[in-house]
Amino acid sequence: MALLKKLKRALCAWWTGCRIRREARQAFRYDMREFMAGAGALHLDRRAAARAEIVMAYHVLEKGLTMPRRRLGFGQGAVLHLMSLVESFERRFGDDGQVRHAVGVLRAYREMHSGRQWNMPRLDAFLSSRAGIPAAVEPHVKRADFFAAKDAPFPVFAASRHVVRHFAGAVPRREIEAAVEIATTAPSACNRQHARVHAVDDPALRDRLFAMQRGTRGFGADADKVLVVTADLSSVRWAWERHDAYVNGGIFVMNLCYALHSRGIAHCILHWSVPPDVDRRAHALLGIPSCEAIVQVIACGMPPEEFDVAASPRLSAGDILTWHGGGRDDGCRGGTAS
Ligand SMILES: Cc1cc2nc3c(=O)[nH]c(=O)nc-3n(C[C@H](O)[C@H](O)[C@H](O)COP(=O)(O)O)c2cc1C
């Protein structure tokens, strides 16, 4: 009898495994088709994709304008590229707030070089034909002011958080532990708590990791600690939950960033958009189990007394909120609910 039960359980597990593998193949095939049909990189003729390309391009310059060790003449190729993207966008789609910010960033770049013997005739012509757009302001802040909103109401606190690429001191381990403790309040599907954190406290490991990540040029070497947030795939139960590691991990990352900010720790979120071989090498470098997916990397450090942050202006709620259905108008339509 016991043997029969055991056999039945094994058969059941085998059958469920077969079903989940089949569904996973179906789901990932679906994802691939959706990606091919939707990814901006493959459809630059779309307004949103063209705008995203411009935001990425101006962000490179915006970062350069706010770097700890700024150098004159940086990013000249990026300037030319951004100008041609803006011109092409304006021709095809007309006016846009983010595109205007791109022009503002180019003007700020020009102003940084004014009076320093830099001839930029192409940029000057570009800017003079858009004279109504002022230079973007990349905030220069004092540390005390930047972290002053830690006890403020949430909208004020949330607006005060920005990534910082200026690090000047060591963060005690207990501070990181306290922030991770706060971050554990993040919600997760069925409370399965997928997120794990691998804290790197060794400059050699940091440098090797950043060399793989390639998003920290000009500031990574100043970071005191690096947090690698992973999600344990062991918590994923069905094929349809294939994105859950990243969804739950991403929610955790946001909570962790707020926690770091609330404790006066400067952080810079770093992508983990890397090819499979790099992902495997990073797992090996840090001894991260293969069942944990790397979701995000966060550089941390104590900030200097004063520093610059990139403006990174946002779309408004009206730009991104779509109501479906004709329910009563409770005053929130197209704006922020307060
Ligand atoms: C998923 C993700 C990946 C990012 N990757 C990088 C990166 O590799 N290097 C970097 O300097 N900043 C990176 N950032 C920081 C963004 O540039 C920054 O969050 C964005 O411009 C908004 O600015 P704010 O966080 O200061 O408000 C990343 C942010 C996110 C959310």
The ligand as a MOL file (V3000), in Angstrom:
LIG
                    3D

  0  0  0     0  0            999 V3000
M  V30 BEGIN CTAB
M  V30 COUNTS 31 33 0 0 0
M  V30 BEGIN ATOM
M  V30 1 C 17.2040 49.2030 -13.7130 0
M  V30 2 C 18.1400 50.3780 -13.5560 0
M  V30 3 C 19.4230 50.2960 -14.0850 0
M  V30 4 C 20.3160 51.3600 -13.9320 0
M  V30 5 N 21.6040 51.2270 -14.3790 0
M  V30 6 C 22.4860 52.2160 -14.1650 0
M  V30 7 C 23.8540 52.0510 -14.5230 0
M  V30 8 O 24.2790 50.9980 -15.0070 0
M  V30 9 N 24.7100 53.0960 -14.2860 0
M  V30 10 C 24.2960 54.2560 -13.7150 0
M  V30 11 O 25.1180 55.1510 -13.5220 0
M  V30 12 N 22.9910 54.4420 -13.3500 0
M  V30 13 C 22.0930 53.4460 -13.5460 0
M  V30 14 N 20.7850 53.5900 -13.1380 0
M  V30 15 C 20.3540 54.8390 -12.4970 0
M  V30 16 C 19.4020 55.6220 -13.4010 0
M  V30 17 O 20.1270 56.2690 -14.3920 0
M  V30 18 C 18.5850 56.6060 -12.5450 0
M  V30 19 O 17.8670 55.8830 -11.5750 0
M  V30 20 C 17.5960 57.3880 -13.4060 0
M  V30 21 O 18.2730 58.2230 -14.2800 0
M  V30 22 C 16.6520 58.2080 -12.5490 0
M  V30 23 O 17.3570 59.0640 -11.7130 0
M  V30 24 P 17.1630 59.1130 -10.1340 0
M  V30 25 O 17.2220 57.6930 -9.6170 0
M  V30 26 O 18.2950 59.9370 -9.6600 0
M  V30 27 O 15.8530 59.7380 -9.8560 0
M  V30 28 C 19.8950 52.5420 -13.2650 0
M  V30 29 C 18.5940 52.5980 -12.7280 0
M  V30 30 C 17.7410 51.5360 -12.8470 0
M  V30 31 C 16.3590 51.6050 -12.2200 0
M  V30 END ATOM
M  V30 BEGIN BOND
M  V30 1 1 1 2
M  V30 2 1 2 3
M  V30 3 2 2 30
M  V30 4 2 3 4
M  V30 5 1 4 5
M  V30 6 1 4 28
M  V30 7 2 5 6
M  V30 8 1 6 7
M  V30 9 1 6 13
M  V30 10 2 7 8
M  V30 11 1 7 9
M  V30 12 1 9 10
M  V30 13 2 10 11
M  V30 14 1 10 12
M  V30 15 2 12 13
M  V30 16 1 13 14
M  V30 17 1 14 15
M  V30 18 1 14 28
M  V30 19 1 15 16
M  V30 20 1 16 17
M  V30 21 1 16 18
M  V30 22 1 18 19
M  V30 23 1 18 20
M  V30 24 1 20 21
M  V30 25 1 20 22
M  V30 26 1 22 23
M  V30 27 1 23 24
M  V30 28 2 24 25
M  V30 29 1 24 26
M  V30 30 1 24 27
M  V30 31 2 28 29
M  V30 32 1 29 30
M  V30 33 1 30 31
M  V30 END BOND
M  V30 END CTAB
M  END
